[in-house]
């Protein structure tokens, strides 16, 4: 079985090397990457992996962050040209963690009649930036014991999708779903976690907000999500540093979160990346390929306590989706009512 990862990157040099090496060591066989006019060294890192023969690089100079279009192109290419059986569509700040021995083994266990697996998005809290590699600092994961439905929060529990390869697949907004697909989703099992690191430093956050804000306001004919709009407004008002600092979890806030259960120490990714770090860089790479290691990195099996906590958070995830579906239905009902003709005799 062949697993292909797609990734869209723009100015992600602080994370993309670790992201690619992690997935190749976790059971991904090949990567298709789109570089959208990066200027910070991302291109050189992607080229280094392409020279190793484990990555196909697409250079996309266009502005506008047409994510759905570009990810769909990669997902279709995975099926048509690169022999994929399963496709994982990832953002550069996401690390797909298998709740099993590898991504390949987990996906191979999916019953044949199902073609879509929903992965559980797990966000890590930003910590004070002391210049240390982000994964060494960001070991506090947000625990969603209750559903978070505020659209301005990037801690809302959501799912991402991995799917069986399909040459005609259309990937939806944010890689959260497929559009008009005949592939049957397996909705009751989340064998994959997506460890998410959206806010790694003040400079990275400001650049991300600027790129996404300009894309939504100048190039994309739809509004961004709540946290996109809130952050871009702060940037335009010259308050982006203040907004960033308000989200950073300092030592005191970390202690409170660990005490009340809203934060959990999670060092899984840190430990794997420590084991993959090269003693000396090779080309533009700081992390080892599978061929440069004697054995794959271990993925520790969850304990019964881990499984119980995971089930509780998955229940909150399901509750959150029920609330969001109801909101969409209520909005649709209001729109339909506004289009209905009035009662006889009314103006």
QUIQUIUR-V717934 format. One record per run of one state. SS is the DSSP state (hx for helix, st for strand, lp for the rest). FROM is the first residue (numbers start at 0). TO is the last residue. If there is no record, write none. Layout:
# QUIQUIUR-V717934
SS & FROM & TO
SS & FROM & TO
This chain:
# QUIQUIUR-V717934
lp & 0 & 1
st & 2 & 8
lp & 9 & 14
hx & 15 & 24
lp & 25 & 28
st & 29 & 34
lp & 35 & 40
hx & 41 & 50
lp & 51 & 53
st & 54 & 58
lp & 59 & 65
hx & 66 & 79
lp & 80 & 84
st & 85 & 90
lp & 91 & 92
st & 93 & 97
lp & 98 & 101
hx & 102 & 107
lp & 108 & 114
st & 115 & 123
lp & 124 & 125
st & 126 & 126
lp & 127 & 132
hx & 133 & 136
lp & 137 & 138
st & 139 & 141
lp & 142 & 157
st & 158 & 163
lp & 164 & 169
st & 170 & 170
lp & 171 & 171
hx & 172 & 174
lp & 175 & 176
st & 177 & 177
lp & 178 & 183
st & 184 & 185
lp & 186 & 190
st & 191 & 195
lp & 196 & 200
hx & 201 & 218
lp & 219 & 224
hx & 225 & 235
lp & 236 & 238
hx & 239 & 246
lp & 247 & 247
st & 248 & 248
lp & 249 & 249
hx & 250 & 259
lp & 260 & 261
st & 262 & 264
lp & 265 & 266
hx & 267 & 275
st & 276 & 281
lp & 282 & 283
st & 284 & 286
lp & 287 & 288
hx & 289 & 291
lp & 292 & 302
hx & 303 & 338
lp & 339 & 346
